[in-house]
Amino acid sequence: MDTVPNPPRAGRTPIDSETAITLAMLIAEAVTNAIKHALGERPSGRVLVRFETRNGSGARLTIGDDGIGGFAERASNGDLGGLGGELMAGYVRQLGGKMQVIENNGTTISIDLPHLQ
C-alpha cells in the first residue's frame, strides 16, 4: 500500500440489512487481522478500508495495510491463516464475491461483489 489514493468520500449504496451485517463482519475480521498480524509490534501503521460501486458492475471492497506482508503467498497455497482467514472466505462466499490478495508494501485484500449495485 504505497499511498492512500484519494481522500475518503461517502456515497449512497442501498443494501439490505443481512448484506450490511455480513460486510461489517468481513471488514471487522480483516481489520482485526491487519492489526494483529501485519502491524505486529510496530508502534504505528495504516489500515485502509474502501467500498466503492463500479458503474453497474457491482462493488469492490478493499482493505489494505502497510504491514509486513506474507498473507498473499499463504493464501495462494490455500492457507488462509487460520480461523480469521476462513471466516473472511466464508463471508465472501456468502456475499457471492471473489477475493484477491495482493502484496505491495503491505497486504491489500480486494473483494469484488458483483451482486451489489
SVG drawing of the C-alpha trace seen along z (x, -y; Angstrom):
<svg xmlns="http://www.w3.org/2000/svg" viewBox="-33 -14 41 39">
<polyline fill="none" stroke="black" stroke-width="0.4" points="0.0,0.0 2.2,-2.8 -0.1,-5.8 -3.7,-6.4 -5.4,-7.1 -7.9,-9.9 -9.3,-11.2 -12.3,-9.2 -15.7,-10.2 -19.2,-9.0 -21.7,-7.9 -25.0,-6.0 -25.3,-2.4 -28.5,-0.9 -28.1,2.7 -30.3,4.9 -29.6,5.5 -28.3,9.1 -25.7,7.9 -24.7,5.0 -24.1,7.2 -22.0,9.7 -20.0,6.8 -19.4,5.4 -18.3,8.8 -15.9,9.1 -14.4,5.7 -14.1,6.2 -12.2,9.5 -9.9,8.1 -9.0,5.0 -8.5,7.2 -6.2,9.5 -4.2,6.5 -3.7,5.0 -2.9,8.3 -0.6,9.9 0.5,7.3 1.3,4.4 2.6,6.7 4.7,5.0 5.2,1.8 4.2,-1.4 2.1,-2.6 0.8,-1.6 -2.0,-2.2 -5.1,-0.2 -7.3,-1.5 -10.9,-0.4 -12.6,-1.4 -16.0,-0.5 -16.9,-1.7 -19.6,-0.9 -18.4,0.0 -20.8,-1.7 -23.4,1.0 -21.0,3.9 -21.2,4.4 -19.0,3.1 -15.5,3.6 -14.4,3.7 -10.7,3.1 -8.8,3.5 -5.1,2.7 -2.3,2.3 1.3,1.2 2.4,4.2 4.9,7.0 3.0,9.0 3.1,12.7 -0.6,13.4 -0.8,13.4 1.8,16.2 0.0,18.3 -3.5,17.6 -2.3,18.6 -1.4,22.0 -4.8,22.4 -3.6,21.4 -6.0,18.6 -4.1,18.1 -6.4,20.0 -9.9,19.2 -9.8,15.5 -8.9,16.2 -11.5,19.0 -14.2,16.6 -13.3,14.0 -13.5,16.6 -16.9,17.6 -18.2,14.1 -17.0,13.5 -18.8,16.7 -22.0,15.6 -21.8,12.3 -21.3,14.1 -17.9,12.3 -14.4,13.1 -11.4,12.3 -7.9,11.4 -4.9,10.9 -2.1,8.6 1.2,7.7 3.0,4.4 4.5,2.7 1.9,4.4 -1.2,6.5 -4.3,5.5 -7.4,7.7 -9.7,6.8 -13.1,8.3 -15.3,7.9 -19.0,8.1 -20.9,8.3 -24.4,8.6 -24.2,5.2 -25.1,2.2"/>
</svg>
